[in-house]
Amino acid sequence: MVSLTIDGRKLEVEPGTSVLEASRAAGVHIPTLCDHESLSPYGACRFCMVEITTRGRTKLVTSCTMPAGEGMEVATSTDSVLRIRKMLAELMLARCPGSEPVIKLAAQLGVEKSRFRAPQSQESCLVGQHGECILCGMCVRLCEDVMKVGALSFEGRGGYRTITTPFRESAEECRLCGACESICPTGSIVQAKITDRRPRPIPFEYEQGLAGRKPIYLEFPQAVPRVPVIDHETCMNFKTDGCKICEDNCEAGAINHQTEDRVEEIEAGAVVLATGFELFDPKTIARYGYGRLPDVVSALEFERMCHAGGPSGGQILRGDGSVPRSVGIVHCVGSRDTNHQEHCSRVCCMYSLKFAHLVKEKTGADVTNFYIDMRAAGKGYEEFYKRLLAEDVNFVRGKVGEITDVAREPDEQGKLIVVAEDTLLGLVRRVPVEMVVLSSGLSPSADAGKLSQVFSMCSSVDGFFAEKHLKLAPVDTPTEGIFLAGACQGPKDIPDSVAQGAAAAGGALSLMDRGEIVLEPIRAHIEEELCGGCRICVGNCPYKAVEYNSDKGVSVVYEELCQGCGTCVAGCPSGAARQDNFEDRQIFSEVEGILS
């Protein structure tokens, strides 16, 4: 440790610590405009000037570049130090009369105006705001040394020195990372002067693309563990092998760009499949205009819009930022449709009613719900439906044929027209609205097919995982030790998903608590003397319970994995595969007993 004294206060710091860092640790404020964790200190602004005494000699140095020495005495506010800082403030004010940080710092030092004339330069910074750049060079150093891009550099000398791009033209090297703007102490950098290209925000998946995110971000607020992740596709470190600003700023030292994704294999006695669902993509039905018409939004987009922590702060807004005066909500988008999904998604009606209530509550707009059949079968659901009727929400029973912006009548100008049948009136209606919400149905998870192969699962016609028995075993699967929870087994709302999740957890716990596995009496086995080693049973077994023994030249059945389905027995050409307690002689005996 190194011992030193700062303004009469004795400290001990690690070797290599700068005087500026030591002062901050001691709670002593030293002004500076050019200090940043990602840049090595170089005393560009010189505001951090202090007076040090070591070995009987006193001198003025920049505290950011001076390492702490043993027995060093530091004075941060002597008359000579304050006089130099005031002179620097006057020089800065002369060069940058419009810079707010410089004006604020000068005011703290008691300087209101400068005695010096502005330098005879045409522009203070060719890539920044006129009269604000202090030429600290932080943007240049960050772009060249840290980001390793080199889109900025110095030009000229003396009063004519400026920061500019190569050949004073649009910099094609610029990666649009925004690092120069973020590090500039005066906020004078204008990225539009650096390159003609415009930055494209990274769409935030959790916000359905309604807001942008950074390359390092938290995937969603309830993430467990609550740890940010780095997007390899957009992170500048993986593009240029230079930027590690996040590592420099992380006090815990928890960031390591060299870490790679890894796949871990674990042994488990029970598995709960809870892969969830995906919303039906409204773009599949082109006539609804999603992705083409600006005020046609999906259910998840509208959900995030209504949320207080969403991109609009809970405000329901159109694409132009105005509040809609009329909203149409289309039920069962993609569901109960022979061309897409024939099953009912169970939740569309109720969350559409919730949307209608939120629109009424937040905006007071006219709301029209277009539904096929109102399916409000849950506890308290019918009462909520009647409540919406009392709130003057309009309901049109019939399927929506098209959503268009082509107006036919004067009252349709500038609006979206929902063309739908009205089966109660027996006619086709054109309802003009300012916003349309598409209430999509529930689809199986995208990787459900691949996962079903891994776990030897069966799927129903609609693509959801099949349970062991629809009524008697809705949580179990044909494979022992594998349980289903939530919408992976079929469309469910929150109460049903919670109940099934608790049941699946109970099934897994009971299996583990038992300490041993009770096998069903019906299992297959191989008669080795009859087996010809053709291996047909190995390929036929859906549970991977049959393997070929190369030493004996026969197939072997593992009883722990066998589920007694009989597939191997039915496909065995030599009759070597047998099924315990279900053999031909047993069946014949049963038939004889019945006939006798």
Secondary structure, DSSP 8 states (H G I E B T S, - for coil): -EEEEETTEEEEE-TT-BHHHHHHHTT-----SS--TTS----SS-TTEEEEEETTEEEEEETTT-B--TTEEEESS-HHHHHHHHHHHHHHHHH-TT-HHHHHHHHHTT--S-SS---S-S-S-TTB-TTT-----HHHHIIIIIS-----EEESSGGG-EEE-GGGS--TT-----HHHHH-TT--B-HHHH-SS----EE-TTTTTSSEE-SEE-S-TT-SS---EE-TTT-HHHHHS---HHHHH-TT----TT----------S-EEE---EEE--GGGSGGG-TTTSTTEEEHHHHHHHHSTTSTTTT----TTS---SEEEEEEEESSS-TTS--S--SSHHHHHHHHHHHHHHHT--EEEEEESS----STTHHHHHHHHHHTT-EEEES-EEEEE----SGGGTTSEEEEEEETTTTEEEEEEESEEEEEE-EEE-TTHHHHHHHTT--B-TTSSB--SBTTTBSSB-SSTTEEE-GGGSS---HHHHHHHHHHHHHHHHHHHHH-S----S--EEE-TTT-----HHHHH-TT--EEEETTTTEEEE-TTT-----HHHHH-SSS-EEETT--HHHHHHHHHHHH-
